[in-house]
């Protein structure tokens, strides 16, 4: 039986004319980041949540990007994949950051569905949902 042993899996993904090494984002990671940037207050007895979506996007982008190739500044100079540069890229290029994040969450969903298929359709065993 093969089981997952690598906690930090990452995959190269092509986005436009760049390649990005993306770590899949789990639902738990996404929720933890959202909560980190959400303030809860009460207005007239009603709970109100205010989320800073710009910071959520930056943190999610930084959490899933491990490396990149082909990312350059306006003059065509390569940009190193550092924490500071990832934040700057996410802040100034929200469409690109959104695409990377979407791919990271979709990749996690795909990997989970493949793991379920392997569990339920693997050799010599069946899987039933926990009660």
N, C-alpha and C positions, 0 to 999 in steps of 0.2 A: 504494500500500500504506500503510495506516495502522499506525503503531507507537506504543507507549506512550512518552510523553515526560514525563509528570508523575510524579515519584517519590512524591509525598505526596497521593494521591487520598483524598477523604473524602466521605461521603454522610450526609444527614440521615435518621435512623431514628426512628420513633415507638416509645416504650416506655412503656406505661401512658398517663399523661396528660402526658408530657414528650417533648421532641424532643432527640436527641443527635446531634451531628456526629461520625461514627465513621470513623476511618481503618482500613481492613482490616489485620489482623495476619497477617503471613506466618508460615509454619512456622519459618523461621529466626529471626524476632524472638521468637517464643514460646520456642524452645529457648534462645536467648541469655539471656532473662530467667530461665528455669528454672535454667540453669547458674549464673547470678549468685548465686542464693539457695540453692544446693545445696552442702553440705559433704560431702567424701568422707573417710572414715576406714577403717581396717582393724582389725577385731576378730577375733582368733584366725586371722589370715591371710585373712579374708573381707572383700571390699570392701563397705562400707556407705555408702549415700547418705542424707543427711538434708536434706530440702527444707523451707524455711519457706514454706508455701503461702500464708500471709497476705501476705507481702511479694511473692510472685509475683503474686498477684491485684492488689495495689495497683499494681505496676509495669506489668502488662498493661493495667489500666484506664487508667492515666495515658498509656500509649503509644498507645492507640486513641482516647481522647476528645479532640476538638479544641475543642468548644464544646457548650453546651446551652441549652435554653429550657425553662422550666417546672419547674426544680429549685429547691425552696424548703426552708427550715428548718422546725422544728416549729411556729413561729408564722405560717408562710406568707410569710416574707420571702424574696425571690429570693436565691439563692446565686451569686456570681460564679464562673465557670469558671477557677479558678487551680490551679496545681500543688498547693498546700496543701489547697484544698478538694476536689480530686479524690481525694487520698489519704484525707482524712477521710470522704468519701462512700463510698469503697471499703471502708474499715475498718469503718464502722458499718452499712453496707447491703450485706452480702455477696451477698444474692440479686439485687439490682439490678445490682451490679458483675458478677456472674456472667452475667447476661442480656446485658449490654453486650458482654462479652468473647466470649460465644458468638456473638452477632450479627457481631462483627468478624471472627472466624475463619471463620464461614459465608460472609460476604461475600467474603472473600479466595478461598475455594474456588469460589464461584460465578463470580467474575470470571475466575479461572484456567480454569474449564471453558468459559466464553464465549470466551476468547481462543483456546483450542484449537479450538473449533468454527469460529471465524472463520478460523483458519489452515488447517484441513482442508477447510472448505466455502466458502472465499472464491472470488471470481471469478478465473478464469484461472490457477489453480495448485492443486497438491496438496501435501500434507505427509506425510512419512514419518518415523517415529522414527529418531533418530540411532543409529548402530551403535556 
